[in-house]
Amino acid sequence: MQDHVTPRRVVILGGGFAGLFAARALRKSPVAVTLVDRRAHHLFQPLLYQCASGILSEGQIAQPLRGVLRRHHNVRCVLAEATDVDAGARTVRAQRPGGGIVQLPYDDLIVAVGMRQSYFGHDEFAAHAPGMKTLDDALGIRRRIYRAFEMAETAANDRERQQWLTFALVGGGPTGVELAGQIREIAGHTLDREFQEIESAHARVLLFEGSDAVLGAFGPPLAHRAARTLRHLGVEVHLGTRVTDIDAHGLTVRDHQGVTSRFGARTVLWTAGVEAPPIAAALARATGAEQDRAGRILVEPDLTVPGHPEIRVTGDVMSLNGLPGLAEVAMQSGAYAGRALRHQVEGRTKEPKPFKYVDLGSAAYIARGRAVVKAGPLHLSGFTGWLAWLFIHLAFLTGFRNRLGAVLSWSVVFATGSRRERAFTLTDNDAPAAGPPPQ
């Protein structure tokens, strides 16, 4: 009789939707789960723009991973960033914050690392046009938005003032559309009558999209309604334009006819394009897996890497049948990977069915009482779309406290237009230089 049996070792890379749902599916399995993430919290990424615009606090969209998984006694959380995989030795190499390497042996590996911002080969744009993929990004964008109005108030001349009151967003997907609508609401309602030298409502919001429609994935009818709503709010929508240069004072774009235009703007936000993080390339090298143009790993129908049934890839970093990088895809694929592994550990001999994504729809919030929702043949917009958006996001917010807090915050914004989460801090680059006072 054995006195001790070593449980099967499962390593999950990433604590986003896919990683979290995989861990939850393994809760009652006889396995030892190690969840590795470079951040100690689970982030409800679809609402990042609401944190950036001051509607929700960071605590309402982010929950400590240890708190979320506190009842999962077989799960261990490790704060580190996976940097390499040894598929032969079945080991993950991860780097701790501040230095130090952790070697994590596994019997099964679930990769759920998500995607990062892509600048399409122009990484130099990042210094002047931050993206929004993390909580730090959202807080940084909040600082840029509200700081811009403060700087406009004390601008030296009209030209500088207009630059501070111009906001440019690159990318007409859900994030770009949502942020553009929020900035217009901040300018026209939240900050109305709070300044003496500027009229915040006169702020310009420019949205640049390379294709012929914003929210193109929602289909022509909803895309047309979204563009019409944005223009009604005062957003200047520029379709068929591509950014060729960005600096601290604005950006240069070229339209489909080759005409180049320059726009002065002190606040440029990048909401276009994603790419796989470096660990995806490391996994591809270690296993011989193929990657698509964005670096996603091509997987088998059961989400395993070809030739490596012990490795499953889920969420945004997974490439399968052209599935989009949506939170719902991540949730379903993570849960599928966890269940498939649980059934395997329990000795079920039946082969798992291929992963099948159930499309529950897509939604984008534009402004108070205005949203667009696509769910199969159902297309909603305006106030009806906003109600559907509200229900969808409440259903998936993690934790009762988060749901209650979000409802209260949304109620205040909807009724009054005010935003309670407007605090921001200055970085070293924003602070005035030290030295003697001017004479």
N, C-alpha and C positions, 0 to 999 in steps of 0.2 A: 504494500500500500504506500502511495506517495504522500509525504507530509506536505509537500508544497508543489504547486504547479504554476509555472510562469505564464501569465496571460499573454495573449497575442498582442504585439505592439503595433499600434496604429498612430501614425504621425499625420496631422492635418496642418497644412501650410495655409494660413490666412484665417482671420476671425471675422470676415465679412458674412454676407448672407449665406453663401455656399458652405463655408467652413462651419458656421454656427449650426446650420440645419443638418449637416453631416454629423456633427458631434451630438446633437439632440437625438438623431436616429440611432446612435450607438449607446444611448444612456443605460439600457438594461442588458447590454451584451457583455459577455465575459472577455473583455478586451481592456487594455490599458491605453488610453488615448492621450497623446501629447499634442496640444494645439499651440502652434507657433505663430506669433504675429509681432511685427515691429512696433505695434501700438497696443496698449493695454485695454483698449475699449472696442466695443462693437459699434459701428457707425451706421445710422440710417441715412445712407447717402442720398436718396431721392429728395430729402428735405434740407440738404446742405445750403441751397440758395436762400432758404427762409432764415437760417442762422446768419448767413452773410448779409441779409437785408434787415436784420433786427427784429424779426417776428418771433422767432424761437431762440431760446438760449442753447448753448452747447450741451447742457445737461439734459435737454429734452430730446436731442437726437443722438446722443451717445451714452452708452451704458458700459460700465466696467465689465470686461469679459468674465472676470472671476465672480462678479455678482450675478450675471446672467446664467452662468453654469454652476452656481454654488451647490445645487442639488444633484449635479452629475458627478458622483463620487469617483467615477473611473476616469475623469478628465483632469489633466494637469496642464496648466497654462505656462508658457515660456515666453518671456519678452525678449525677442531676438528677430533678426532678419535672415531668412534662408538665402544662402549665397551659392550653394553647389549641392549636387546630388551624385553619389556614387551608387549607380544602379546595381553593380556587381556585388558590392559589399552591403548593399541596402542600408545606406547611411546618408543622412542629411547633415550638411555642414551649415551652421548658422552663426552669425556674429551678434554678440551682445552690444547694447548701447554703450558707447565709450570704449569699446575694445573687448577682446576676449572671444574665444571661439568655443562653440558648443557642438559636440558630435551627438547626433540623435539617431540611434539604430531603429529600424522599422521592419516589420513584417509586411505591413500594408501602408501605402502612402496615398493620401488624398490631397491633391494640389488645388487650392482655391485662393490664389494670390491676387485675383482681380487684374485690373489694367491701370496704367498711369497716363498722364497727359502726354500727348504727342504734338510736336510743333512741325511735323513734316519736314524734318531735316534742318530746321532753323531754330536750333536750341537757344540761339542768342536772343530770340524774342522773349524768352521766359523772364529775363531781368526786368522787362518793362510791361509784360502782359501775363500776369499770373493765371494759372488755371485753377480749377476747383474740384479736387478729388479727395482732399483730406480736411479734417477739422481745422488744422492750422491754416490751410488755404482759405477756408470760409471766414475765419477771423481776420485774416490779412485783407481779404476783399472788403469786409465790413469797415476796417480801418480806412481803406482807400476811398470808399464811397463817402463816408461821413466827413473825413478829413478834407475831401475836395470842396465841399460847401464851406467849411471853415476857412480854407485858403482863399476861396473866391471872395469872401467877405472882406479880406484885407489886401486884395490884389492891388498892385501898383498902378495898373492901367486897365482899360477895357479889353485889350487883346489878351492879357494874362487872365483876366476874370472869365472871359469866354472860354478859354482853354480849360480852366478848372471846372467850368460848368458844362463841359462836354464829356460824355461817357461813350466809349466805343466798345462794342462787343463783337468778337470774331467767332462766328458759328451760329447758325440758325436752328440748331436742334433744341430739344426740350430745355437744357440748361440755359442756353442763350436767350430763348424766348421768355423763360421764367424770370431770369435776372433783368432783362430789358423792361418787362412789365413792372417788376418791383422797384426799379430805380425811378421810373416815371411816377409811381405812386408815392415814393418817398419825396420826390421833388414837388409834386402837385398837392399832396395832402399832409404827409407827416411833418414836413418842415415849413409848411405854409405859415407865413407871418411870424417866423422865429428870427429872421435876420433883418437888419436895418439897411444895409448897403446893397443887398442883392435881392432879386425876386427868384426864389428857388424854383418856382414853376416854369421859369424860362430856360431851365436846363435842357440841353439837347441830349438825346439818347440815340445813338447810331447802331444799327444791327447789320453786320455784313455776313452774307451767306454766298458760298461759291456756286450753289445749284440754283435752280429756277424757283424754289419754294422753301419757305420755312416749314419745319415739321414735316418734311417730305415723307417720312415713314408712316405718317397718319393718313395718307391718301389725299388726293386733290381737294375734295370738299372741305375737310377739316383744316387743311393747310391754308386754303383760301380764307376761311373764317378766322383763323388765327392771325393771318396777316392783316385782315381788315380790322380786327380788334386792336392789334398793336398800333396801327396807323391812327385809329380813333383815340388811343391813349396819348398819341404824340410821338411815338417811336418812328424814326426815319429808317425804313427798311430798304437796304441796298442788296438786290439779288444779282447773281451772276458776277460777283466780284471776288477777287483773291488778293490777300494781303501780300505785299512785296517787301515792306520794310516797316519796322516799329522802333521808335526811340522815346525818350522821356517827354517829348512834346507832341506826339501824335503818331499817325500811321499813314502809309502810302498804299493805295489799292489800285488794282487794274481790273477793268471790266472785261466782258467777253469780246468786246470790239478792240481791245488793246489800248484803250484810253486810260492814262494814269492820272489819279487824283490824290491830292494831299489833304488830310483832315487834321486840324489841330485838336488835341485832346490829351489832358494830363492823366486821365484814367482810362486805360485800355485793359480789357479782360478777355482772356482766351477761353472760349467754350467750344472749341472744335478739335476733334481728333483724339484718339487714344492709341496706346501701344502696350505690348506686353512688357512686364518688368524683366530685369536681367535673369532672374531665376528660371524663366521660361526657356531662354536660350541655353542655360546650363543643363536643364532637364533634357532638351532636345539633343544636345551633344552626348549626354550620358546614355540615352536610350535609342538614338537614331530616329527619333520621332520627327515628323515634318511640321513645319510652321507655315502659317499663311502670311500675307503681306504685313499684317499688324503684329506678327509674332505669336499669334495664338497657336496652341498645340492641337494638331489634328488627332482625333480620337476615334475609337471603334464605337459602334452603336451602343455598347454597354459602358461607355465613357472611359474604358481602359486604353492605355497607350499600346499600340501594336507591338507584340512580342513581350510585353510586360503586364501580365494580368494583375500583378500586385500594385500597380500604379493607376490611379484614377484621376482624371483632370475634370474640374467642374467650374461652373460660373463663367465670368467674362473671358477668362484666359483659355477657355475650351472652344475649339472650332468644330462644329458639327451641324451639317445641313443648313448652314447660313443663319443659325439662330442669333437673334440680336443680343446685345449686351444689356439686358434688363434685369432688374432686381428679381423679378418673378422667375426668370430662367435660372438665376443663381440659386434661389430657394429650392426650386424643383430638382435641379441637377444635384445639389448637395444632399438633399433628402434621399434621392434615388441612390447615390453612391453609398451613403450610410446604411440604407436598408439592404442593398445588395451585399455589402460586406457582412452585415449582421446575419443574413440568411446563410452566407457561406460559412461563417463561424459556427452557426448552429447546426451545420451538417445537412442542410437541405440540398439534395442532389439535383433538383430541377434547375435548368439553366435560366438565368434571369431574362426577362423580356427586355428588348432594346428600350433605351430611354425615349420616352415620348413626351414632348412638351405640350402642355395644355395652355393655350393662349387665353389668358384672362383679361387681356386688353392693355392699352397704354393710356397714360393721362399726362396732361401738362397744365399747370396752373399759370394763368396769365396775369390776372388782377383780381381785386375783390369781386366775388360773385361771378367770375368769368374763368372758365377752363374748358379744355377740349378733352374728350374721352373717346377712345376707340376700343370696342370689345366685340370682335367678330363683325357681324352685320350691323351692330348697334353703334351709331355715331351720335355723340352728344356734344353740345357746346353751350356757351352762355351760363346762365344760373343753374340749369339742369346738369350741365357738365360739371359745374363746381360742386354740387351736392354729391355727384357720383365720385368725384375726386376726393372729397372729404371722407366718404365712407371707405374707399379703398385704402387711404393712408392711415386711417384710424385702425383698420383691421390688421395692419402689419407693423404698426409701431410696437417696439419692444417694451413691455412693462406697463402696468396699470397707471403708475404715476406719470409716465410719459404721455399716455393717452389723455389723461385728465388735464395735465398742464398744457398740452397742445390745443385742446378744445377751448380752454379759457383764453389762451393767447389769440387764437383765431377769432374768437368772439369779440375781443377787444379791438382787434384790427378791423374786423368787418364793420363793427358799429361806429367806431370813431376815426379810424385811419391812423391812430397813434401806434408807436412801436416802443416796447419797453426795453428792448435789448439793443440800445444804441451806444453803449459804452465802448470805447476803443482806447488803446494805448499807442504811444509813439515809439517807433524803433530808433536805433542810433542814427539811422539815415534821415529820419524825420526831425530829430531834435535839433535845436539851434546850436551852432558851433560855440564852444566856450571861448571866452576872451573878454576884454574890457568893453563896457557899454559904449555905444556910439556917441561921439561928441556932438 
